[in-house]
Amino acid sequence: MSPTVFKESGYRFFFFSREEERMHVHIMSSEGEAKFWLEPEIELARNHGHSRKQLKNIESLIEVHHDELVSVWKQHFGR
């Protein structure tokens, strides 16, 4: 199961249910997929297909929705 947290600007922000413990979010679009760490700070973990401009946009969206992402992570994973 991979619950979607939100969709914005053509990006889907979601979690995989059974993955590593460090808090992170996956981002999917028609151009590619990326993964960003949410702690200890927002940081790109990996990217496949997104341009630097897209990654900056994604990171900005993560910053805006950071509290929501952390809250949903904690609810979903019980932490």
mmJSON file of the N, C-alpha and C atoms, coordinates in Angstrom:
{"data_MODEL":{"atom_site":{
"group_PDB":["ATOM","ATOM","ATOM","ATOM","ATOM","ATOM","ATOM","ATOM","ATOM","ATOM","ATOM","ATOM","ATOM","ATOM","ATOM","ATOM","ATOM","ATOM","ATOM","ATOM","ATOM","ATOM","ATOM","ATOM","ATOM","ATOM","ATOM","ATOM","ATOM","ATOM","ATOM","ATOM","ATOM","ATOM","ATOM","ATOM","ATOM","ATOM","ATOM","ATOM","ATOM","ATOM","ATOM","ATOM","ATOM","ATOM","ATOM","ATOM","ATOM","ATOM","ATOM","ATOM","ATOM","ATOM","ATOM","ATOM","ATOM","ATOM","ATOM","ATOM","ATOM","ATOM","ATOM","ATOM","ATOM","ATOM","ATOM","ATOM","ATOM","ATOM","ATOM","ATOM","ATOM","ATOM","ATOM","ATOM","ATOM","ATOM","ATOM","ATOM","ATOM","ATOM","ATOM","ATOM","ATOM","ATOM","ATOM","ATOM","ATOM","ATOM","ATOM","ATOM","ATOM","ATOM","ATOM","ATOM","ATOM","ATOM","ATOM","ATOM","ATOM","ATOM","ATOM","ATOM","ATOM","ATOM","ATOM","ATOM","ATOM","ATOM","ATOM","ATOM","ATOM","ATOM","ATOM","ATOM","ATOM","ATOM","ATOM","ATOM","ATOM","ATOM","ATOM","ATOM","ATOM","ATOM","ATOM","ATOM","ATOM","ATOM","ATOM","ATOM","ATOM","ATOM","ATOM","ATOM","ATOM","ATOM","ATOM","ATOM","ATOM","ATOM","ATOM","ATOM","ATOM","ATOM","ATOM","ATOM","ATOM","ATOM","ATOM","ATOM","ATOM","ATOM","ATOM","ATOM","ATOM","ATOM","ATOM","ATOM","ATOM","ATOM","ATOM","ATOM","ATOM","ATOM","ATOM","ATOM","ATOM","ATOM","ATOM","ATOM","ATOM","ATOM","ATOM","ATOM","ATOM","ATOM","ATOM","ATOM","ATOM","ATOM","ATOM","ATOM","ATOM","ATOM","ATOM","ATOM","ATOM","ATOM","ATOM","ATOM","ATOM","ATOM","ATOM","ATOM","ATOM","ATOM","ATOM","ATOM","ATOM","ATOM","ATOM","ATOM","ATOM","ATOM","ATOM","ATOM","ATOM","ATOM","ATOM","ATOM","ATOM","ATOM","ATOM","ATOM","ATOM","ATOM","ATOM","ATOM","ATOM","ATOM","ATOM","ATOM","ATOM","ATOM","ATOM","ATOM","ATOM","ATOM","ATOM","ATOM","ATOM","ATOM","ATOM","ATOM","ATOM"],
"id":[1,2,3,4,5,6,7,8,9,10,11,12,13,14,15,16,17,18,19,20,21,22,23,24,25,26,27,28,29,30,31,32,33,34,35,36,37,38,39,40,41,42,43,44,45,46,47,48,49,50,51,52,53,54,55,56,57,58,59,60,61,62,63,64,65,66,67,68,69,70,71,72,73,74,75,76,77,78,79,80,81,82,83,84,85,86,87,88,89,90,91,92,93,94,95,96,97,98,99,100,101,102,103,104,105,106,107,108,109,110,111,112,113,114,115,116,117,118,119,120,121,122,123,124,125,126,127,128,129,130,131,132,133,134,135,136,137,138,139,140,141,142,143,144,145,146,147,148,149,150,151,152,153,154,155,156,157,158,159,160,161,162,163,164,165,166,167,168,169,170,171,172,173,174,175,176,177,178,179,180,181,182,183,184,185,186,187,188,189,190,191,192,193,194,195,196,197,198,199,200,201,202,203,204,205,206,207,208,209,210,211,212,213,214,215,216,217,218,219,220,221,222,223,224,225,226,227,228,229,230,231,232,233,234,235,236,237],
"type_symbol":["N","C","C","N","C","C","N","C","C","N","C","C","N","C","C","N","C","C","N","C","C","N","C","C","N","C","C","N","C","C","N","C","C","N","C","C","N","C","C","N","C","C","N","C","C","N","C","C","N","C","C","N","C","C","N","C","C","N","C","C","N","C","C","N","C","C","N","C","C","N","C","C","N","C","C","N","C","C","N","C","C","N","C","C","N","C","C","N","C","C","N","C","C","N","C","C","N","C","C","N","C","C","N","C","C","N","C","C","N","C","C","N","C","C","N","C","C","N","C","C","N","C","C","N","C","C","N","C","C","N","C","C","N","C","C","N","C","C","N","C","C","N","C","C","N","C","C","N","C","C","N","C","C","N","C","C","N","C","C","N","C","C","N","C","C","N","C","C","N","C","C","N","C","C","N","C","C","N","C","C","N","C","C","N","C","C","N","C","C","N","C","C","N","C","C","N","C","C","N","C","C","N","C","C","N","C","C","N","C","C","N","C","C","N","C","C","N","C","C","N","C","C","N","C","C","N","C","C","N","C","C","N","C","C","N","C","C"],
"label_atom_id":["N","CA","C","N","CA","C","N","CA","C","N","CA","C","N","CA","C","N","CA","C","N","CA","C","N","CA","C","N","CA","C","N","CA","C","N","CA","C","N","CA","C","N","CA","C","N","CA","C","N","CA","C","N","CA","C","N","CA","C","N","CA","C","N","CA","C","N","CA","C","N","CA","C","N","CA","C","N","CA","C","N","CA","C","N","CA","C","N","CA","C","N","CA","C","N","CA","C","N","CA","C","N","CA","C","N","CA","C","N","CA","C","N","CA","C","N","CA","C","N","CA","C","N","CA","C","N","CA","C","N","CA","C","N","CA","C","N","CA","C","N","CA","C","N","CA","C","N","CA","C","N","CA","C","N","CA","C","N","CA","C","N","CA","C","N","CA","C","N","CA","C","N","CA","C","N","CA","C","N","CA","C","N","CA","C","N","CA","C","N","CA","C","N","CA","C","N","CA","C","N","CA","C","N","CA","C","N","CA","C","N","CA","C","N","CA","C","N","CA","C","N","CA","C","N","CA","C","N","CA","C","N","CA","C","N","CA","C","N","CA","C","N","CA","C","N","CA","C","N","CA","C","N","CA","C","N","CA","C","N","CA","C","N","CA","C","N","CA","C","N","CA","C","N","CA","C"],
"label_alt_id":[null,null,null,null,null,null,null,null,null,null,null,null,null,null,null,null,null,null,null,null,null,null,null,null,null,null,null,null,null,null,null,null,null,null,null,null,null,null,null,null,null,null,null,null,null,null,null,null,null,null,null,null,null,null,null,null,null,null,null,null,null,null,null,null,null,null,null,null,null,null,null,null,null,null,null,null,null,null,null,null,null,null,null,null,null,null,null,null,null,null,null,null,null,null,null,null,null,null,null,null,null,null,null,null,null,null,null,null,null,null,null,null,null,null,null,null,null,null,null,null,null,null,null,null,null,null,null,null,null,null,null,null,null,null,null,null,null,null,null,null,null,null,null,null,null,null,null,null,null,null,null,null,null,null,null,null,null,null,null,null,null,null,null,null,null,null,null,null,null,null,null,null,null,null,null,null,null,null,null,null,null,null,null,null,null,null,null,null,null,null,null,null,null,null,null,null,null,null,null,null,null,null,null,null,null,null,null,null,null,null,null,null,null,null,null,null,null,null,null,null,null,null,null,null,null,null,null,null,null,null,null,null,null,null,null,null,null],
"label_comp_id":["MET","MET","MET","SER","SER","SER","PRO","PRO","PRO","THR","THR","THR","VAL","VAL","VAL","PHE","PHE","PHE","LYS","LYS","LYS","GLU","GLU","GLU","SER","SER","SER","GLY","GLY","GLY","TYR","TYR","TYR","ARG","ARG","ARG","PHE","PHE","PHE","PHE","PHE","PHE","PHE","PHE","PHE","PHE","PHE","PHE","SER","SER","SER","ARG","ARG","ARG","GLU","GLU","GLU","GLU","GLU","GLU","GLU","GLU","GLU","ARG","ARG","ARG","MET","MET","MET","HIS","HIS","HIS","VAL","VAL","VAL","HIS","HIS","HIS","ILE","ILE","ILE","MET","MET","MET","SER","SER","SER","SER","SER","SER","GLU","GLU","GLU","GLY","GLY","GLY","GLU","GLU","GLU","ALA","ALA","ALA","LYS","LYS","LYS","PHE","PHE","PHE","TRP","TRP","TRP","LEU","LEU","LEU","GLU","GLU","GLU","PRO","PRO","PRO","GLU","GLU","GLU","ILE","ILE","ILE","GLU","GLU","GLU","LEU","LEU","LEU","ALA","ALA","ALA","ARG","ARG","ARG","ASN","ASN","ASN","HIS","HIS","HIS","GLY","GLY","GLY","HIS","HIS","HIS","SER","SER","SER","ARG","ARG","ARG","LYS","LYS","LYS","GLN","GLN","GLN","LEU","LEU","LEU","LYS","LYS","LYS","ASN","ASN","ASN","ILE","ILE","ILE","GLU","GLU","GLU","SER","SER","SER","LEU","LEU","LEU","ILE","ILE","ILE","GLU","GLU","GLU","VAL","VAL","VAL","HIS","HIS","HIS","HIS","HIS","HIS","ASP","ASP","ASP","GLU","GLU","GLU","LEU","LEU","LEU","VAL","VAL","VAL","SER","SER","SER","VAL","VAL","VAL","TRP","TRP","TRP","LYS","LYS","LYS","GLN","GLN","GLN","HIS","HIS","HIS","PHE","PHE","PHE","GLY","GLY","GLY","ARG","ARG","ARG"],
"label_asym_id":["A","A","A","A","A","A","A","A","A","A","A","A","A","A","A","A","A","A","A","A","A","A","A","A","A","A","A","A","A","A","A","A","A","A","A","A","A","A","A","A","A","A","A","A","A","A","A","A","A","A","A","A","A","A","A","A","A","A","A","A","A","A","A","A","A","A","A","A","A","A","A","A","A","A","A","A","A","A","A","A","A","A","A","A","A","A","A","A","A","A","A","A","A","A","A","A","A","A","A","A","A","A","A","A","A","A","A","A","A","A","A","A","A","A","A","A","A","A","A","A","A","A","A","A","A","A","A","A","A","A","A","A","A","A","A","A","A","A","A","A","A","A","A","A","A","A","A","A","A","A","A","A","A","A","A","A","A","A","A","A","A","A","A","A","A","A","A","A","A","A","A","A","A","A","A","A","A","A","A","A","A","A","A","A","A","A","A","A","A","A","A","A","A","A","A","A","A","A","A","A","A","A","A","A","A","A","A","A","A","A","A","A","A","A","A","A","A","A","A","A","A","A","A","A","A","A","A","A","A","A","A","A","A","A","A","A","A"],
"label_entity_id":["1","1","1","1","1","1","1","1","1","1","1","1","1","1","1","1","1","1","1","1","1","1","1","1","1","1","1","1","1","1","1","1","1","1","1","1","1","1","1","1","1","1","1","1","1","1","1","1","1","1","1","1","1","1","1","1","1","1","1","1","1","1","1","1","1","1","1","1","1","1","1","1","1","1","1","1","1","1","1","1","1","1","1","1","1","1","1","1","1","1","1","1","1","1","1","1","1","1","1","1","1","1","1","1","1","1","1","1","1","1","1","1","1","1","1","1","1","1","1","1","1","1","1","1","1","1","1","1","1","1","1","1","1","1","1","1","1","1","1","1","1","1","1","1","1","1","1","1","1","1","1","1","1","1","1","1","1","1","1","1","1","1","1","1","1","1","1","1","1","1","1","1","1","1","1","1","1","1","1","1","1","1","1","1","1","1","1","1","1","1","1","1","1","1","1","1","1","1","1","1","1","1","1","1","1","1","1","1","1","1","1","1","1","1","1","1","1","1","1","1","1","1","1","1","1","1","1","1","1","1","1","1","1","1","1","1","1"],
"label_seq_id":[1,1,1,2,2,2,3,3,3,4,4,4,5,5,5,6,6,6,7,7,7,8,8,8,9,9,9,10,10,10,11,11,11,12,12,12,13,13,13,14,14,14,15,15,15,16,16,16,17,17,17,18,18,18,19,19,19,20,20,20,21,21,21,22,22,22,23,23,23,24,24,24,25,25,25,26,26,26,27,27,27,28,28,28,29,29,29,30,30,30,31,31,31,32,32,32,33,33,33,34,34,34,35,35,35,36,36,36,37,37,37,38,38,38,39,39,39,40,40,40,41,41,41,42,42,42,43,43,43,44,44,44,45,45,45,46,46,46,47,47,47,48,48,48,49,49,49,50,50,50,51,51,51,52,52,52,53,53,53,54,54,54,55,55,55,56,56,56,57,57,57,58,58,58,59,59,59,60,60,60,61,61,61,62,62,62,63,63,63,64,64,64,65,65,65,66,66,66,67,67,67,68,68,68,69,69,69,70,70,70,71,71,71,72,72,72,73,73,73,74,74,74,75,75,75,76,76,76,77,77,77,78,78,78,79,79,79],
"pdbx_PDB_ins_code":[null,null,null,null,null,null,null,null,null,null,null,null,null,null,null,null,null,null,null,null,null,null,null,null,null,null,null,null,null,null,null,null,null,null,null,null,null,null,null,null,null,null,null,null,null,null,null,null,null,null,null,null,null,null,null,null,null,null,null,null,null,null,null,null,null,null,null,null,null,null,null,null,null,null,null,null,null,null,null,null,null,null,null,null,null,null,null,null,null,null,null,null,null,null,null,null,null,null,null,null,null,null,null,null,null,null,null,null,null,null,null,null,null,null,null,null,null,null,null,null,null,null,null,null,null,null,null,null,null,null,null,null,null,null,null,null,null,null,null,null,null,null,null,null,null,null,null,null,null,null,null,null,null,null,null,null,null,null,null,null,null,null,null,null,null,null,null,null,null,null,null,null,null,null,null,null,null,null,null,null,null,null,null,null,null,null,null,null,null,null,null,null,null,null,null,null,null,null,null,null,null,null,null,null,null,null,null,null,null,null,null,null,null,null,null,null,null,null,null,null,null,null,null,null,null,null,null,null,null,null,null,null,null,null,null,null,null],
"Cartn_x":[0.845,0.0,0.887,0.551,1.324,0.361,0.059,-0.928,-0.431,-1.307,-1.024,-1.312,-0.357,-0.544,-1.219,-0.704,-1.356,-0.834,-1.579,-1.174,-1.198,-0.146,-0.078,0.882,0.512,1.36,1.831,1.003,1.359,2.212,2.437,3.237,2.345,2.645,1.97,2.988,2.642,3.501,2.932,3.753,3.222,4.309,3.85,4.74,4.556,5.6,5.461,5.256,4.381,4.031,5.154,5.92,6.979,8.317,8.941,10.226,11.055,12.165,13.068,12.42,12.996,12.403,12.621,13.704,13.967,12.842,12.314,11.165,11.51,10.681,10.909,9.608,9.622,8.449,8.901,8.061,8.295,7.444,7.969,7.267,7.285,6.096,5.956,5.306,5.794,5.167,5.312,4.787,4.918,6.367,7.201,8.605,9.529,9.116,10.005,9.557,10.518,10.253,11.445,11.13,12.175,11.82,12.816,12.634,13.388,12.708,13.316,13.238,14.345,14.341,13.578,12.86,12.145,12.856,13.806,14.559,15.984,16.977,16.859,16.548,16.727,16.331,15.862,15.158,14.688,15.9,16.048,17.224,16.875,17.343,17.12,17.858,17.129,17.736,18.075,17.139,17.41,16.447,16.842,16.043,16.212,15.109,15.126,14.219,14.812,14.057,13.662,13.677,13.287,14.466,14.167,15.19,15.494,16.574,16.908,15.772,15.174,14.053,12.885,12.579,11.497,11.832,13.08,13.473,13.357,13.688,13.526,12.049,11.193,9.751,9.23,9.653,9.248,9.687,10.936,11.44,10.637,10.265,9.435,8.075,7.486,6.197,6.333,7.442,7.681,7.798,8.494,8.621,7.253,6.402,5.061,4.22,4.348,3.511,4.249,5.384,6.226,5.464,4.743,4.011,2.972,2.283,1.293,1.964,3.077,3.796,4.25,4.813,5.283,4.103,3.012,1.827,1.252,1.119,0.571,1.529,2.851,3.841,3.631,3.542,3.398,2.118,1.027,-0.254,-0.152,0.426,0.478,1.409,2.545,3.53,3.475,2.544,2.356,3.498,4.108,5.218,4.884],
"Cartn_y":[-1.186,0.0,1.245,2.219,3.462,4.649,5.096,6.172,7.501,8.147,9.478,10.496,11.378,12.436,13.624,14.036,15.087,15.071,15.75,15.941,17.438,17.911,19.33,19.534,20.418,20.808,19.609,18.58,17.409,16.385,16.599,15.682,14.96,13.694,12.902,12.646,13.027,12.849,11.696,10.665,9.454,8.726,7.761,6.882,5.454,4.639,3.193,2.655,1.702,1.231,0.478,-0.282,-1.072,-0.695,0.265,0.719,1.148,1.793,2.164,3.128,3.175,3.938,5.442,5.87,7.307,7.995,9.076,9.755,10.34,9.989,10.453,10.426,11.02,11.023,10.732,10.014,9.734,10.697,11.091,12.005,11.406,11.325,10.765,11.802,11.888,12.724,12.012,12.614,11.993,11.999,12.867,12.958,12.022,11.59,10.737,10.532,10.116,9.819,10.307,10.8,11.256,10.832,10.902,10.593,11.668,12.238,13.251,12.818,12.995,12.818,13.99,13.733,14.78,15.147,14.315,14.594,14.106,14.647,15.796,17.095,17.092,18.239,17.721,18.564,18.178,18.056,16.862,16.601,15.565,15.776,14.825,13.526,12.419,11.097,10.469,10.596,10.084,10.718,10.688,11.286,10.477,10.266,9.591,10.381,11.254,11.917,13.364,13.86,15.254,16.192,17.362,18.39,19.11,19.881,20.671,21.619,22.232,23.156,22.413,21.225,20.434,20.055,19.673,19.3,20.482,21.682,22.876,23.105,22.924,23.071,22.026,20.791,19.715,20.039,20.471,20.789,21.931,22.912,24.016,23.508,22.591,22.018,21.208,20.496,19.738,20.7,21.814,22.799,23.327,23.657,24.181,23.142,21.875,20.803,19.961,20.438,19.634,19.133,20.019,19.612,18.545,18.694,17.706,16.364,16.391,15.154,14.434,15.162,14.562,13.99,14.734,14.275,12.991,12.962,11.771,10.597,10.86,9.8,9.172,10.011,9.506,8.727,9.207,8.49,7.137,7.142,5.932,4.878,5.312,4.371,4.207,4.923,4.756,5.248,6.356,6.924,8.316],
"Cartn_z":[0.0,0.0,0.0,-0.805,-0.831,-0.777,0.432,0.573,-0.005,-0.769,-1.299,-0.214,0.045,1.035,0.362,-0.8,-1.568,-2.995,-3.874,-5.268,-5.539,-6.225,-6.557,-7.723,-8.627,-9.769,-10.593,-10.696,-11.486,-10.757,-9.468,-8.649,-7.651,-7.425,-6.386,-5.276,-4.058,-2.89,-2.072,-1.851,-1.208,-0.421,0.376,1.145,0.665,0.811,0.686,2.098,2.254,3.59,4.286,3.556,4.203,3.609,4.237,3.745,4.946,4.702,5.779,6.776,7.967,9.061,8.969,8.328,8.249,7.465,8.037,7.462,6.089,5.086,3.718,2.937,1.763,0.891,-0.536,-1.265,-2.682,-3.5,-4.635,-5.516,-6.916,-7.516,-8.851,-9.749,-10.981,-11.998,-13.334,-14.375,-15.695,-16.175,-15.596,-15.994,-15.226,-14.048,-13.276,-11.847,-11.026,-9.625,-8.798,-7.606,-6.693,-5.275,-4.418,-3.0,-2.22,-1.239,-0.382,1.071,1.787,3.239,3.849,4.923,5.652,6.946,7.352,8.578,8.419,9.068,9.973,9.236,7.899,7.091,5.743,4.998,3.669,2.752,2.15,1.324,0.265,-0.944,-2.022,-1.728,-1.772,-1.576,-2.923,-3.891,-5.236,-6.227,-7.482,-8.543,-9.819,-10.499,-11.801,-12.74,-13.538,-14.589,-14.376,-13.163,-12.931,-13.176,-13.731,-13.955,-12.634,-12.628,-11.431,-11.079,-12.09,-11.853,-11.198,-11.694,-11.099,-9.659,-9.407,-8.048,-7.097,-7.567,-6.723,-6.423,-7.428,-7.239,-6.254,-6.413,-5.501,-4.072,-3.912,-2.579,-1.957,-2.756,-2.252,-1.783,-2.546,-2.148,-0.864,-0.716,0.52,1.701,1.505,2.583,3.005,2.031,2.319,3.066,2.687,3.246,4.297,4.786,5.678,6.902,7.578,8.79,8.471,7.354,6.933,6.64,5.927,5.601,6.865,7.811,9.067,9.851,9.915,10.645,10.04,8.711,8.047,8.206,8.118,8.332,9.707,10.731,12.102,12.282,11.678,11.76,11.047,9.862,9.039,9.655,10.161,10.669,12.195,12.846,14.283,15.132,14.699,15.49,15.931],
"occupancy":[1.0,1.0,1.0,1.0,1.0,1.0,1.0,1.0,1.0,1.0,1.0,1.0,1.0,1.0,1.0,1.0,1.0,1.0,1.0,1.0,1.0,1.0,1.0,1.0,1.0,1.0,1.0,1.0,1.0,1.0,1.0,1.0,1.0,1.0,1.0,1.0,1.0,1.0,1.0,1.0,1.0,1.0,1.0,1.0,1.0,1.0,1.0,1.0,1.0,1.0,1.0,1.0,1.0,1.0,1.0,1.0,1.0,1.0,1.0,1.0,1.0,1.0,1.0,1.0,1.0,1.0,1.0,1.0,1.0,1.0,1.0,1.0,1.0,1.0,1.0,1.0,1.0,1.0,1.0,1.0,1.0,1.0,1.0,1.0,1.0,1.0,1.0,1.0,1.0,1.0,1.0,1.0,1.0,1.0,1.0,1.0,1.0,1.0,1.0,1.0,1.0,1.0,1.0,1.0,1.0,1.0,1.0,1.0,1.0,1.0,1.0,1.0,1.0,1.0,1.0,1.0,1.0,1.0,1.0,1.0,1.0,1.0,1.0,1.0,1.0,1.0,1.0,1.0,1.0,1.0,1.0,1.0,1.0,1.0,1.0,1.0,1.0,1.0,1.0,1.0,1.0,1.0,1.0,1.0,1.0,1.0,1.0,1.0,1.0,1.0,1.0,1.0,1.0,1.0,1.0,1.0,1.0,1.0,1.0,1.0,1.0,1.0,1.0,1.0,1.0,1.0,1.0,1.0,1.0,1.0,1.0,1.0,1.0,1.0,1.0,1.0,1.0,1.0,1.0,1.0,1.0,1.0,1.0,1.0,1.0,1.0,1.0,1.0,1.0,1.0,1.0,1.0,1.0,1.0,1.0,1.0,1.0,1.0,1.0,1.0,1.0,1.0,1.0,1.0,1.0,1.0,1.0,1.0,1.0,1.0,1.0,1.0,1.0,1.0,1.0,1.0,1.0,1.0,1.0,1.0,1.0,1.0,1.0,1.0,1.0,1.0,1.0,1.0,1.0,1.0,1.0,1.0,1.0,1.0,1.0,1.0,1.0],
"B_iso_or_equiv":[0.0,0.0,0.0,0.0,0.0,0.0,0.0,0.0,0.0,0.0,0.0,0.0,0.0,0.0,0.0,0.0,0.0,0.0,0.0,0.0,0.0,0.0,0.0,0.0,0.0,0.0,0.0,0.0,0.0,0.0,0.0,0.0,0.0,0.0,0.0,0.0,0.0,0.0,0.0,0.0,0.0,0.0,0.0,0.0,0.0,0.0,0.0,0.0,0.0,0.0,0.0,0.0,0.0,0.0,0.0,0.0,0.0,0.0,0.0,0.0,0.0,0.0,0.0,0.0,0.0,0.0,0.0,0.0,0.0,0.0,0.0,0.0,0.0,0.0,0.0,0.0,0.0,0.0,0.0,0.0,0.0,0.0,0.0,0.0,0.0,0.0,0.0,0.0,0.0,0.0,0.0,0.0,0.0,0.0,0.0,0.0,0.0,0.0,0.0,0.0,0.0,0.0,0.0,0.0,0.0,0.0,0.0,0.0,0.0,0.0,0.0,0.0,0.0,0.0,0.0,0.0,0.0,0.0,0.0,0.0,0.0,0.0,0.0,0.0,0.0,0.0,0.0,0.0,0.0,0.0,0.0,0.0,0.0,0.0,0.0,0.0,0.0,0.0,0.0,0.0,0.0,0.0,0.0,0.0,0.0,0.0,0.0,0.0,0.0,0.0,0.0,0.0,0.0,0.0,0.0,0.0,0.0,0.0,0.0,0.0,0.0,0.0,0.0,0.0,0.0,0.0,0.0,0.0,0.0,0.0,0.0,0.0,0.0,0.0,0.0,0.0,0.0,0.0,0.0,0.0,0.0,0.0,0.0,0.0,0.0,0.0,0.0,0.0,0.0,0.0,0.0,0.0,0.0,0.0,0.0,0.0,0.0,0.0,0.0,0.0,0.0,0.0,0.0,0.0,0.0,0.0,0.0,0.0,0.0,0.0,0.0,0.0,0.0,0.0,0.0,0.0,0.0,0.0,0.0,0.0,0.0,0.0,0.0,0.0,0.0,0.0,0.0,0.0,0.0,0.0,0.0,0.0,0.0,0.0,0.0,0.0,0.0],
"pdbx_formal_charge":[null,null,null,null,null,null,null,null,null,null,null,null,null,null,null,null,null,null,null,null,null,null,null,null,null,null,null,null,null,null,null,null,null,null,null,null,null,null,null,null,null,null,null,null,null,null,null,null,null,null,null,null,null,null,null,null,null,null,null,null,null,null,null,null,null,null,null,null,null,null,null,null,null,null,null,null,null,null,null,null,null,null,null,null,null,null,null,null,null,null,null,null,null,null,null,null,null,null,null,null,null,null,null,null,null,null,null,null,null,null,null,null,null,null,null,null,null,null,null,null,null,null,null,null,null,null,null,null,null,null,null,null,null,null,null,null,null,null,null,null,null,null,null,null,null,null,null,null,null,null,null,null,null,null,null,null,null,null,null,null,null,null,null,null,null,null,null,null,null,null,null,null,null,null,null,null,null,null,null,null,null,null,null,null,null,null,null,null,null,null,null,null,null,null,null,null,null,null,null,null,null,null,null,null,null,null,null,null,null,null,null,null,null,null,null,null,null,null,null,null,null,null,null,null,null,null,null,null,null,null,null,null,null,null,null,null,null],
"auth_seq_id":[1,1,1,2,2,2,3,3,3,4,4,4,5,5,5,6,6,6,7,7,7,8,8,8,9,9,9,10,10,10,11,11,11,12,12,12,13,13,13,14,14,14,15,15,15,16,16,16,17,17,17,18,18,18,19,19,19,20,20,20,21,21,21,22,22,22,23,23,23,24,24,24,25,25,25,26,26,26,27,27,27,28,28,28,29,29,29,30,30,30,31,31,31,32,32,32,33,33,33,34,34,34,35,35,35,36,36,36,37,37,37,38,38,38,39,39,39,40,40,40,41,41,41,42,42,42,43,43,43,44,44,44,45,45,45,46,46,46,47,47,47,48,48,48,49,49,49,50,50,50,51,51,51,52,52,52,53,53,53,54,54,54,55,55,55,56,56,56,57,57,57,58,58,58,59,59,59,60,60,60,61,61,61,62,62,62,63,63,63,64,64,64,65,65,65,66,66,66,67,67,67,68,68,68,69,69,69,70,70,70,71,71,71,72,72,72,73,73,73,74,74,74,75,75,75,76,76,76,77,77,77,78,78,78,79,79,79],
"auth_comp_id":["MET","MET","MET","SER","SER","SER","PRO","PRO","PRO","THR","THR","THR","VAL","VAL","VAL","PHE","PHE","PHE","LYS","LYS","LYS","GLU","GLU","GLU","SER","SER","SER","GLY","GLY","GLY","TYR","TYR","TYR","ARG","ARG","ARG","PHE","PHE","PHE","PHE","PHE","PHE","PHE","PHE","PHE","PHE","PHE","PHE","SER","SER","SER","ARG","ARG","ARG","GLU","GLU","GLU","GLU","GLU","GLU","GLU","GLU","GLU","ARG","ARG","ARG","MET","MET","MET","HIS","HIS","HIS","VAL","VAL","VAL","HIS","HIS","HIS","ILE","ILE","ILE","MET","MET","MET","SER","SER","SER","SER","SER","SER","GLU","GLU","GLU","GLY","GLY","GLY","GLU","GLU","GLU","ALA","ALA","ALA","LYS","LYS","LYS","PHE","PHE","PHE","TRP","TRP","TRP","LEU","LEU","LEU","GLU","GLU","GLU","PRO","PRO","PRO","GLU","GLU","GLU","ILE","ILE","ILE","GLU","GLU","GLU","LEU","LEU","LEU","ALA","ALA","ALA","ARG","ARG","ARG","ASN","ASN","ASN","HIS","HIS","HIS","GLY","GLY","GLY","HIS","HIS","HIS","SER","SER","SER","ARG","ARG","ARG","LYS","LYS","LYS","GLN","GLN","GLN","LEU","LEU","LEU","LYS","LYS","LYS","ASN","ASN","ASN","ILE","ILE","ILE","GLU","GLU","GLU","SER","SER","SER","LEU","LEU","LEU","ILE","ILE","ILE","GLU","GLU","GLU","VAL","VAL","VAL","HIS","HIS","HIS","HIS","HIS","HIS","ASP","ASP","ASP","GLU","GLU","GLU","LEU","LEU","LEU","VAL","VAL","VAL","SER","SER","SER","VAL","VAL","VAL","TRP","TRP","TRP","LYS","LYS","LYS","GLN","GLN","GLN","HIS","HIS","HIS","PHE","PHE","PHE","GLY","GLY","GLY","ARG","ARG","ARG"],
"auth_asym_id":["A","A","A","A","A","A","A","A","A","A","A","A","A","A","A","A","A","A","A","A","A","A","A","A","A","A","A","A","A","A","A","A","A","A","A","A","A","A","A","A","A","A","A","A","A","A","A","A","A","A","A","A","A","A","A","A","A","A","A","A","A","A","A","A","A","A","A","A","A","A","A","A","A","A","A","A","A","A","A","A","A","A","A","A","A","A","A","A","A","A","A","A","A","A","A","A","A","A","A","A","A","A","A","A","A","A","A","A","A","A","A","A","A","A","A","A","A","A","A","A","A","A","A","A","A","A","A","A","A","A","A","A","A","A","A","A","A","A","A","A","A","A","A","A","A","A","A","A","A","A","A","A","A","A","A","A","A","A","A","A","A","A","A","A","A","A","A","A","A","A","A","A","A","A","A","A","A","A","A","A","A","A","A","A","A","A","A","A","A","A","A","A","A","A","A","A","A","A","A","A","A","A","A","A","A","A","A","A","A","A","A","A","A","A","A","A","A","A","A","A","A","A","A","A","A","A","A","A","A","A","A","A","A","A","A","A","A"],
"auth_atom_id":["N","CA","C","N","CA","C","N","CA","C","N","CA","C","N","CA","C","N","CA","C","N","CA","C","N","CA","C","N","CA","C","N","CA","C","N","CA","C","N","CA","C","N","CA","C","N","CA","C","N","CA","C","N","CA","C","N","CA","C","N","CA","C","N","CA","C","N","CA","C","N","CA","C","N","CA","C","N","CA","C","N","CA","C","N","CA","C","N","CA","C","N","CA","C","N","CA","C","N","CA","C","N","CA","C","N","CA","C","N","CA","C","N","CA","C","N","CA","C","N","CA","C","N","CA","C","N","CA","C","N","CA","C","N","CA","C","N","CA","C","N","CA","C","N","CA","C","N","CA","C","N","CA","C","N","CA","C","N","CA","C","N","CA","C","N","CA","C","N","CA","C","N","CA","C","N","CA","C","N","CA","C","N","CA","C","N","CA","C","N","CA","C","N","CA","C","N","CA","C","N","CA","C","N","CA","C","N","CA","C","N","CA","C","N","CA","C","N","CA","C","N","CA","C","N","CA","C","N","CA","C","N","CA","C","N","CA","C","N","CA","C","N","CA","C","N","CA","C","N","CA","C","N","CA","C","N","CA","C","N","CA","C","N","CA","C","N","CA","C","N","CA","C","N","CA","C"],
"pdbx_PDB_model_num":[1,1,1,1,1,1,1,1,1,1,1,1,1,1,1,1,1,1,1,1,1,1,1,1,1,1,1,1,1,1,1,1,1,1,1,1,1,1,1,1,1,1,1,1,1,1,1,1,1,1,1,1,1,1,1,1,1,1,1,1,1,1,1,1,1,1,1,1,1,1,1,1,1,1,1,1,1,1,1,1,1,1,1,1,1,1,1,1,1,1,1,1,1,1,1,1,1,1,1,1,1,1,1,1,1,1,1,1,1,1,1,1,1,1,1,1,1,1,1,1,1,1,1,1,1,1,1,1,1,1,1,1,1,1,1,1,1,1,1,1,1,1,1,1,1,1,1,1,1,1,1,1,1,1,1,1,1,1,1,1,1,1,1,1,1,1,1,1,1,1,1,1,1,1,1,1,1,1,1,1,1,1,1,1,1,1,1,1,1,1,1,1,1,1,1,1,1,1,1,1,1,1,1,1,1,1,1,1,1,1,1,1,1,1,1,1,1,1,1,1,1,1,1,1,1,1,1,1,1,1,1,1,1,1,1,1,1]
}}}
